[in-house]
Amino acid sequence: MVDVLLDFMLGPFRGIGEFYYEHQMIFNPIVILAAFGKMWVAKKNRQEVETS
């Protein structure tokens, strides 16, 4: 039942999800590192603004 709904809602993009699930051990650390990097840069910029 869920597969039918996903096929209907995602259509041809269903293959992207399957690709992600097959390679999620590669993609998840990249996304986490990008989020931490963005937080670190924002913190650094905020500290520079406060000190000036």
C-alpha positions in Angstrom: 0.0 0.0 0.0 2.8 2.4 0.9 4.7 1.6 -2.2 1.7 2.4 -4.4 1.3 5.8 -2.7 4.9 6.6 -3.1 4.9 5.6 -6.7 1.9 7.8 -7.3 3.3 10.8 -5.4 6.9 10.7 -6.6 6.5 9.1 -10.0 9.8 9.1 -11.9 11.7 10.6 -8.9 11.2 7.3 -7.0 14.6 6.2 -8.4 16.3 9.0 -6.6 15.1 7.7 -3.3 16.2 4.2 -4.1 19.7 5.5 -5.0 19.9 7.5 -1.8 18.9 4.4 0.3 21.5 2.3 -1.4 24.3 5.0 -0.8 23.1 6.6 2.5 26.3 5.6 4.3 28.1 8.0 2.0 25.5 10.8 1.9 24.6 11.1 5.6 28.1 12.0 6.8 28.4 14.6 4.1 25.2 16.2 5.1 26.1 16.2 8.8 29.5 17.7 8.1 28.0 20.4 6.0 25.5 21.3 8.7 28.3 21.4 11.4 30.4 23.5 9.0 27.6 26.0 8.4 27.0 26.3 12.2 30.8 26.8 12.8 31.0 29.5 10.1 27.9 31.3 11.5 29.3 31.2 15.1 32.6 32.6 13.8 30.9 35.4 11.9 28.7 36.2 15.0 31.8 36.5 17.2 33.5 38.8 14.7 30.5 41.1 14.6 30.3 41.2 18.4 34.0 42.0 18.8 33.9 44.9 16.2 
